[in-house]
Amino acid sequence: MASLAAAPAASDDQHLAQLGHKQELRRHFSPLSMLGLAFAILNSWTALSSSLSVALPSGGPTSVIWGLVTAGICNLCLAASLAEFLSSFPTAGGQYHWVAVISWKSWVPILSWIVGWINVFGWMALTATAGSLGSTLIVDIIPLYHPNYEGQPWHQFLIYIGYQLVAMIINMFGNTALPYINKGAISWSIAGFAIVSITVLACASPDYNTGEFVYRKFINDVGWPDGIAWLLGLLQGGFGLTGYDATAHMIEEIPNAAIEGPKIMIYCVAIGTFTGFIFLTCLLFVAGSADEVINSPYGPLARSYTTPLAAKPAQSVCRSSR
């Protein structure tokens, strides 16, 4: 058994050596824990529901539902393309290394430098966005328990800082625990998706919005022509499927990287698209009026939990599953 376990590691080391790299990181992530990391970064159903107010004024439910389908198909194609690179060049550098491999030799330094810094700025933006969404969800939920609460910008900012500090501490001192945290993250996320979806549908029964509203209703409250407004609504679908290249940047920490890494990259986009489509469909069926969701002081997700369509017993279950 030991020799079988050592074989993929030796193959990974040899592959890196052929690419001019030395194995320095410990390959302690399993495929499941790496999938957990990739999906936790996307966390599509949560991100999509939190940004519902972006798409509803820009195309309405048609943009929410079919925009996600469009973004899912396009991102699956992109993920398949990146996965092909990852299978051939499984290094943590990811895109900037792949650019160096395929570019003209004289252009390698500048192109790799540009792609590398674009990647870094993307990490910064995504990290900031994750903390922002988390703090927004908490601030939106507080009035449900305390109706007299008046939120202040600095309240959310302090919660945001707390999110970032916790993430920093885990990454600095909890590296050995990350595989277990990631396994827990994907289990928690999938369980939350199932519990919330089933609960809001069950408690809203039989007072649902119509299928016509969910799948065909078009809204344009942004002032742009209809076509451009619908394209703006695509931002929500794209946002909920962003960050799956994380697999590439952790690829030197998973055994059998050239095979498992590309599969994980595609799986996380597919799971994100599927769960996002189901969850957004559930929310739109129970959300009530689109205008009320857009203009709700609680935010679109909390509004969907407190709509008259969703009875009081649903709220406590929905909140606890988050």
BASE-490482 format. One line per 5 residues: number of its first residue (from 1); their letters; for each residue x, y, z of N, C-alpha, C. Coordinates in steps of 0.1 Angstrom, whole numbers. Layout:
N
NUM = A = X:Y:Z:X:Y:Z:X:Y:Z ~ ...
END
This chain:
322
1 = MASLA = 8:-12:0:0:0:0:9:12:0 ~ 20:12:7:28:23:8:34:27:-5 ~ 38:16:-13:44:18:-26:34:24:-36 ~ 21:20:-34:10:25:-43:8:40:-40 ~ 8:43:-27:6:57:-23:18:66:-27
6 = AAPAA = 30:60:-27:42:68:-31:43:70:-46 ~ 36:61:-54:37:62:-68:32:75:-74 ~ 20:80:-71:16:93:-76:25:104:-72 ~ 30:104:-59:38:115:-54:51:115:-62 ~ 57:103:-65:69:103:-73:67:108:-87
11 = SDDQH = 55:104:-93:52:109:-106:50:124:-106 ~ 43:130:-96:42:144:-95:55:151:-94 ~ 64:146:-86:77:152:-85:85:151:-98 ~ 84:140:-105:91:139:-118:85:149:-128 ~ 72:150:-128:65:160:-137:70:174:-135
16 = LAQLG = 71:178:-122:76:191:-119:90:193:-123 ~ 98:183:-121:112:183:-124:114:185:-139 ~ 106:179:-147:106:180:-162:103:195:-166 ~ 95:201:-157:91:215:-160:101:225:-154 ~ 111:220:-148:121:229:-142:118:234:-128
21 = HKQEL = 110:227:-121:106:230:-108:109:219:-98 ~ 112:223:-86:114:213:-75:102:213:-66 ~ 98:201:-62:87:199:-53:91:204:-39 ~ 84:215:-34:87:220:-21:75:220:-11 ~ 63:219:-17:51:219:-8:46:205:-5
26 = RRHFS = 40:203:6:35:190:10:21:187:3 ~ 20:176:-3:7:173:-10:-2:166:0 ~ -9:174:8:-17:169:19:-32:171:16 ~ -36:177:5:-50:178:1:-55:166:-6 ~ -66:161:-3:-73:150:-10:-81:157:-21
31 = PLSML = -86:149:-31:-94:155:-42:-107:161:-36 ~ -113:155:-25:-125:161:-19:-122:174:-12 ~ -111:175:-5:-107:187:2:-104:198:-8 ~ -98:195:-19:-95:205:-29:-107:209:-36 ~ -117:200:-39:-130:204:-44:-137:213:-34
36 = GLAFA = -136:210:-21:-141:218:-11:-136:232:-11 ~ -123:234:-13:-116:247:-14:-122:254:-27 ~ -122:248:-38:-126:254:-50:-141:259:-49 ~ -150:250:-44:-164:253:-43:-166:264:-32 ~ -158:263:-21:-160:273:-11:-156:287:-16
41 = ILNSW = -147:288:-25:-143:301:-31:-155:306:-40 ~ -160:297:-48:-172:301:-57:-184:303:-48 ~ -187:293:-39:-199:293:-31:-211:299:-38 ~ -213:294:-50:-222:300:-60:-236:304:-55 ~ -243:294:-49:-257:297:-45:-258:309:-36
46 = TALSS = -248:310:-26:-248:321:-17:-245:334:-24 ~ -234:334:-32:-230:346:-39:-241:351:-48 ~ -248:342:-55:-258:346:-65:-270:352:-58 ~ -274:346:-46:-285:351:-39:-282:365:-33 ~ -270:366:-28:-266:379:-22:-265:390:-32
51 = SLSVA = -263:387:-45:-262:397:-55:-275:398:-64 ~ -286:393:-59:-298:392:-66:-303:406:-71 ~ -300:416:-62:-305:430:-65:-297:436:-77 ~ -286:430:-81:-279:434:-93:-286:431:-106 ~ -291:418:-106:-297:413:-118:-312:416:-120
56 = LPSGG = -319:417:-109:-333:419:-110:-337:432:-117 ~ -330:444:-114:-334:456:-122:-329:455:-136 ~ -319:446:-139:-313:446:-152:-317:433:-160 ~ -329:432:-163:-334:421:-170:-344:412:-162 ~ -345:414:-149:-355:407:-141:-351:392:-140
61 = PTSVI = -362:384:-137:-359:370:-135:-353:363:-147 ~ -356:368:-159:-350:362:-171:-335:363:-171 ~ -330:375:-166:-316:377:-165:-310:368:-154 ~ -317:367:-143:-313:359:-131:-311:345:-135 ~ -321:339:-141:-321:325:-144:-313:321:-156
66 = WGLVT = -316:328:-168:-310:324:-180:-296:331:-181 ~ -294:342:-174:-281:347:-173:-271:338:-167 ~ -276:331:-156:-267:321:-149:-264:309:-159 ~ -274:305:-166:-272:294:-175:-262:298:-186 ~ -263:310:-191:-253:314:-201:-239:315:-195
71 = AGICN = -238:321:-183:-225:322:-176:-220:308:-173 ~ -228:299:-169:-224:286:-166:-218:279:-178 ~ -225:279:-189:-220:273:-202:-206:279:-206 ~ -206:292:-206:-193:299:-210:-182:296:-200 ~ -185:296:-187:-174:293:-177:-170:278:-178
76 = LCLAA = -179:269:-181:-175:255:-183:-165:254:-195 ~ -168:261:-205:-159:261:-217:-145:266:-213 ~ -145:277:-205:-133:283:-201:-126:274:-191 ~ -133:268:-182:-127:259:-173:-121:247:-180 ~ -127:242:-190:-122:231:-198:-109:235:-205
81 = SLAEF = -108:247:-210:-96:252:-216:-84:253:-206 ~ -87:259:-194:-77:261:-184:-73:247:-178 ~ -83:238:-178:-80:224:-173:-70:217:-182 ~ -71:220:-195:-61:214:-204:-47:219:-201 ~ -46:232:-199:-33:237:-195:-28:231:-182
86 = LSSFP = -37:230:-172:-34:225:-159:-29:210:-160 ~ -35:202:-168:-31:188:-169:-17:187:-175 ~ -13:196:-184:1:196:-190:11:203:-181 ~ 7:214:-174:16:222:-166:11:224:-152 ~ 11:214:-144:5:215:-130:14:222:-120
91 = TAGGQ = 16:235:-122:24:243:-113:15:253:-107 ~ 19:258:-95:11:267:-87:11:281:-93 ~ 20:284:-103:20:297:-109:8:299:-118 ~ 2:288:-123:-10:289:-131:-8:297:-143 ~ -17:307:-145:-18:314:-157:-5:321:-162
96 = YHWVA = 3:327:-152:15:334:-157:25:324:-162 ~ 25:312:-156:34:302:-161:30:297:-175 ~ 17:295:-176:12:290:-189:15:300:-200 ~ 13:313:-197:16:323:-207:31:322:-211 ~ 40:320:-201:54:319:-204:57:307:-214
101 = VISWK = 49:296:-213:51:284:-221:47:287:-235 ~ 36:293:-237:30:294:-251:33:307:-258 ~ 39:317:-251:42:330:-258:55:330:-265 ~ 57:340:-274:69:342:-281:80:345:-270 ~ 92:339:-272:102:341:-262:105:355:-258
106 = SWVPI = 106:364:-268:109:378:-266:98:385:-258 ~ 86:379:-258:75:386:-251:72:379:-237 ~ 79:369:-234:76:361:-222:77:370:-209 ~ 87:378:-207:88:385:-195:77:395:-193 ~ 73:403:-203:63:413:-201:49:407:-200
111 = LSWIV = 46:396:-208:33:390:-208:31:383:-195 ~ 41:375:-190:40:369:-177:38:378:-166 ~ 45:390:-166:44:400:-156:30:406:-156 ~ 25:409:-167:11:414:-168:1:404:-163 ~ 1:392:-168:-8:382:-163:-7:379:-148
116 = GWINV = 5:378:-143:7:376:-129:1:387:-120 ~ 3:399:-124:-3:410:-116:-18:411:-117 ~ -23:408:-129:-38:408:-131:-43:397:-121 ~ -36:386:-120:-41:375:-112:-41:380:-97 ~ -30:386:-93:-29:391:-79:-40:401:-76
121 = FGWMA = -43:410:-85:-53:420:-83:-67:413:-82 ~ -68:402:-90:-81:394:-89:-82:388:-75 ~ -71:383:-70:-72:377:-56:-76:387:-46 ~ -70:399:-47:-74:410:-38:-88:413:-39 ~ -93:415:-51:-107:418:-53:-117:408:-47
126 = LTATA = -113:395:-50:-122:384:-46:-122:382:-31 ~ -110:384:-25:-109:384:-10:-117:395:-4 ~ -117:407:-9:-124:418:-4:-139:415:-6 ~ -143:410:-17:-157:407:-20:-163:397:-11 ~ -155:386:-8:-160:376:1:-163:381:15
131 = GSLGS = -154:389:20:-157:396:33:-169:405:33 ~ -170:412:22:-181:422:20:-195:415:20 ~ -195:404:12:-208:396:12:-212:390:25 ~ -202:385:32:-204:379:45:-209:389:55 ~ -203:401:55:-207:411:64:-221:417:61
136 = TLIVD = -224:418:48:-237:422:43:-248:413:48 ~ -245:400:47:-256:390:51:-259:392:66 ~ -248:394:74:-250:395:88:-258:408:91 ~ -254:419:85:-261:432:88:-275:431:83 ~ -278:424:72:-292:423:67:-301:414:76
141 = IIPLY = -294:404:83:-302:395:92:-305:402:105 ~ -297:410:110:-299:416:124:-313:422:125 ~ -318:430:115:-331:436:117:-343:426:118 ~ -340:414:114:-350:403:115:-352:400:129 ~ -342:400:137:-343:397:151:-345:410:160
146 = HPNYE = -340:421:155:-341:434:163:-347:444:153 ~ -360:446:152:-366:455:142:-362:469:144 ~ -358:473:156:-354:487:158:-340:490:155 ~ -332:480:151:-318:482:148:-316:491:136 ~ -307:501:138:-304:510:127:-289:508:123
151 = GQPWH = -287:501:112:-273:498:108:-265:510:104 ~ -253:510:108:-243:520:104:-232:515:96 ~ -227:522:86:-216:517:78:-204:511:86 ~ -201:517:97:-190:512:105:-193:499:111 ~ -206:495:113:-209:482:119:-205:471:109
156 = QFLIY = -209:473:96:-205:464:86:-190:463:84 ~ -184:475:85:-169:475:83:-162:467:93 ~ -166:468:106:-160:460:116:-162:445:114 ~ -174:441:110:-177:427:107:-168:422:96 ~ -167:431:86:-158:428:74:-144:426:79
161 = IGYQL = -139:434:87:-125:433:92:-124:420:100 ~ -134:416:108:-134:404:115:-133:392:106 ~ -140:392:95:-139:381:85:-125:380:80 ~ -119:391:76:-106:390:70:-95:386:80 ~ -97:390:93:-87:386:103:-88:371:105
166 = VAMII = -100:366:106:-101:351:108:-95:343:96 ~ -98:348:84:-92:341:72:-77:342:72 ~ -71:354:76:-57:355:77:-51:346:87 ~ -57:345:99:-51:337:109:-51:322:105 ~ -62:318:99:-63:304:95:-52:301:84
171 = NMFGN = -50:310:75:-40:307:64:-26:308:69 ~ -24:316:80:-10:318:85:-7:306:94 ~ -16:302:103:-13:292:113:-20:279:112 ~ -30:278:103:-38:266:103:-37:258:90 ~ -25:259:84:-24:252:71:-27:237:71
176 = TALPY = -23:231:82:-25:216:83:-40:213:85 ~ -48:223:90:-62:221:92:-70:224:80 ~ -64:230:70:-72:235:58:-79:224:51 ~ -73:212:49:-80:201:42:-93:198:49 ~ -93:197:62:-105:194:70:-115:205:70
181 = INKGA = -110:218:70:-119:229:69:-126:229:56 ~ -119:226:45:-125:226:32:-135:215:30 ~ -132:204:36:-142:193:35:-155:197:43 ~ -153:203:54:-165:209:62:-172:219:54 ~ -164:228:47:-170:239:40:-180:234:29
186 = ISWSI = -175:224:21:-184:220:10:-196:212:16 ~ -194:205:27:-205:197:33:-216:207:38 ~ -210:218:45:-219:228:51:-227:235:40 ~ -220:239:29:-226:246:19:-237:238:12 ~ -234:226:8:-244:218:1:-256:215:11
191 = AGFAI = -253:212:23:-264:210:33:-273:222:34 ~ -266:234:35:-274:247:37:-282:249:24 ~ -277:246:13:-284:248:0:-297:239:0 ~ -295:227:4:-307:218:4:-317:222:14 ~ -313:225:27:-322:228:37:-330:241:34
196 = VSITV = -323:251:30:-329:264:27:-339:263:15 ~ -335:256:5:-344:254:-7:-356:247:-3 ~ -355:236:4:-367:228:7:-376:235:17 ~ -370:242:26:-378:249:37:-386:260:31 ~ -380:269:23:-387:281:18:-398:276:9
201 = LACAS = -396:266:1:-406:261:-8:-418:254:0 ~ -414:247:10:-425:240:18:-433:250:26 ~ -427:260:32:-434:270:40:-442:280:31 ~ -438:282:19:-446:291:10:-457:285:3 ~ -458:271:3:-468:264:-4:-482:268:1
206 = PDYNT = -492:270:-7:-491:269:-22:-490:282:-29 ~ -486:293:-22:-486:306:-27:-473:310:-34 ~ -471:304:-46:-459:306:-53:-461:317:-64 ~ -450:323:-68:-451:330:-81:-453:321:-92 ~ -457:326:-103:-459:317:-115:-446:313:-122
211 = GEFVY = -447:302:-130:-436:299:-138:-433:310:-149 ~ -443:316:-153:-442:327:-163:-433:338:-157 ~ -436:341:-144:-427:352:-137:-413:347:-136 ~ -411:335:-131:-397:330:-128:-389:329:-141 ~ -394:324:-151:-386:321:-163:-388:330:-175
216 = RKFIN = -398:339:-175:-400:347:-186:-402:362:-183 ~ -403:366:-171:-405:380:-167:-393:388:-170 ~ -395:399:-177:-383:408:-180:-386:422:-174 ~ -376:427:-167:-377:440:-160:-365:448:-165 ~ -367:461:-168:-356:470:-171:-358:483:-163
221 = DVGWP = -351:484:-152:-352:496:-143:-339:504:-143 ~ -330:501:-153:-317:508:-152:-316:519:-163 ~ -325:520:-172:-325:531:-181:-317:528:-194 ~ -311:517:-195:-304:513:-207:-314:506:-217 ~ -310:505:-230:-319:496:-239:-320:482:-233
226 = DGIAW = -331:475:-237:-333:462:-231:-322:452:-233 ~ -316:452:-244:-305:443:-247:-293:445:-238 ~ -289:458:-237:-278:461:-228:-281:458:-213 ~ -294:462:-209:-298:459:-196:-297:444:-192 ~ -301:436:-202:-300:421:-199:-286:417:-198
231 = LLGLL = -277:422:-206:-263:419:-206:-257:423:-192 ~ -261:435:-187:-257:439:-174:-261:429:-163 ~ -272:423:-165:-277:413:-155:-268:401:-155 ~ -260:398:-166:-251:387:-167:-240:388:-156 ~ -238:400:-151:-228:402:-141:-230:393:-129
236 = QGGFG = -243:391:-125:-246:382:-114:-241:368:-116 ~ -245:363:-128:-241:349:-131:-226:347:-132 ~ -219:357:-138:-205:357:-138:-198:358:-125 ~ -204:366:-116:-199:368:-103:-200:355:-94 ~ -211:348:-96:-213:335:-88:-204:324:-93
241 = LTGYD = -197:325:-104:-189:315:-109:-174:319:-111 ~ -170:328:-102:-156:334:-103:-147:327:-93 ~ -135:324:-98:-124:320:-88:-121:305:-89 ~ -126:298:-99:-122:284:-100:-108:281:-104 ~ -101:291:-108:-86:289:-110:-78:287:-98
246 = ATAHM = -85:288:-86:-78:285:-73:-72:271:-73 ~ -78:262:-80:-73:248:-81:-59:248:-86 ~ -57:257:-97:-44:257:-103:-33:262:-93 ~ -37:272:-85:-27:278:-76:-24:269:-63 ~ -32:259:-61:-30:249:-50:-26:236:-56
251 = IEEIP = -23:235:-69:-21:222:-75:-9:214:-70 ~ 1:221:-65:13:214:-60:11:208:-46 ~ -2:209:-41:-5:204:-28:-15:192:-29 ~ -17:187:-40:-26:175:-42:-19:164:-50 ~ -20:152:-45:-14:140:-53:-21:138:-66
256 = NAAIE = -14:132:-75:-19:129:-89:-25:142:-95 ~ -17:153:-94:-22:166:-98:-26:167:-112 ~ -19:162:-121:-22:163:-136:-36:157:-139 ~ -41:148:-132:-54:142:-134:-65:147:-126 ~ -62:149:-113:-73:153:-103:-75:168:-105
261 = GPKIM = -65:176:-107:-67:191:-107:-77:195:-118 ~ -75:191:-131:-84:195:-141:-99:190:-138 ~ -100:178:-133:-114:174:-130:-121:183:-120 ~ -113:186:-109:-118:194:-98:-122:208:-104 ~ -114:214:-113:-117:227:-118:-131:227:-126
266 = IYCVA = -133:216:-133:-146:216:-141:-157:212:-131 ~ -155:203:-122:-166:199:-113:-171:211:-105 ~ -162:220:-100:-167:230:-91:-176:240:-99 ~ -173:242:-112:-181:251:-120:-195:244:-123 ~ -195:231:-125:-207:224:-128:-216:224:-116
271 = IGTFT = -210:221:-104:-218:221:-92:-223:235:-88 ~ -215:245:-91:-219:259:-88:-231:263:-97 ~ -230:259:-110:-241:263:-119:-254:255:-115 ~ -253:243:-112:-265:235:-108:-271:240:-96 ~ -263:241:-85:-269:246:-72:-274:260:-73
276 = GFIFL = -267:268:-81:-272:282:-83:-285:283:-90 ~ -286:275:-101:-299:275:-108:-311:270:-100 ~ -309:260:-92:-320:254:-84:-323:265:-73 ~ -313:271:-66:-316:280:-55:-322:292:-60 ~ -318:298:-71:-324:310:-76:-338:308:-81
281 = TCLLF = -341:296:-86:-354:293:-90:-363:292:-78 ~ -358:286:-67:-366:285:-54:-369:299:-49 ~ -359:308:-49:-360:321:-43:-371:329:-52 ~ -370:328:-65:-379:336:-73:-394:331:-72 ~ -395:318:-69:-409:313:-67:-415:318:-55
286 = VAGSA = -407:321:-44:-413:325:-31:-411:340:-28 ~ -404:347:-37:-400:361:-34:-411:371:-34 ~ -422:368:-41:-433:378:-41:-429:388:-52 ~ -432:401:-50:-430:411:-60:-416:414:-62 ~ -412:415:-74:-398:419:-77:-394:432:-72
291 = DEVIN = -403:442:-73:-400:455:-68:-397:455:-53 ~ -405:447:-45:-403:446:-31:-389:440:-28 ~ -385:431:-36:-372:424:-33:-361:434:-36 ~ -362:442:-48:-352:451:-52:-350:462:-41 ~ -362:467:-36:-361:479:-27:-362:475:-13
296 = SPYGP = -361:463:-9:-361:459:5:-349:464:13 ~ -352:470:25:-341:474:33:-332:463:39 ~ -338:451:38:-331:439:44:-321:433:34 ~ -322:437:21:-314:430:11:-322:419:5 ~ -319:415:-7:-328:406:-15:-329:392:-8
301 = LARSY = -318:387:-2:-319:373:3:-327:373:16 ~ -325:383:25:-333:383:37:-348:386:34 ~ -350:394:24:-364:398:20:-371:385:15 ~ -364:376:8:-370:364:4:-374:355:15 ~ -367:356:27:-370:348:38:-382:354:46
306 = TTPLA = -384:367:45:-394:374:53:-407:377:45 ~ -407:374:32:-419:377:24:-431:370:30 ~ -443:376:28:-455:370:33:-457:356:28 ~ -450:353:16:-452:339:11:-445:329:19 ~ -434:333:26:-427:324:35:-431:325:49
311 = AKPAQ = -437:315:55:-442:317:69:-431:318:79 ~ -435:323:91:-425:325:102:-417:313:105 ~ -423:301:106:-414:290:110:-403:287:100 ~ -404:292:88:-393:290:78:-381:298:82 ~ -383:310:88:-372:319:89:-361:314:99
316 = SVCRS = -365:308:110:-355:303:119:-347:292:113 ~ -354:283:105:-347:272:99:-337:277:89 ~ -342:287:81:-333:293:70:-321:299:76 ~ -323:307:87:-312:314:93:-302:304:99 ~ -307:294:106:-298:285:113:-289:277:103
321 = SR = -295:274:91:-287:267:81:-277:275:75 ~ -277:288:76:-266:296:70:-254:295:79
END
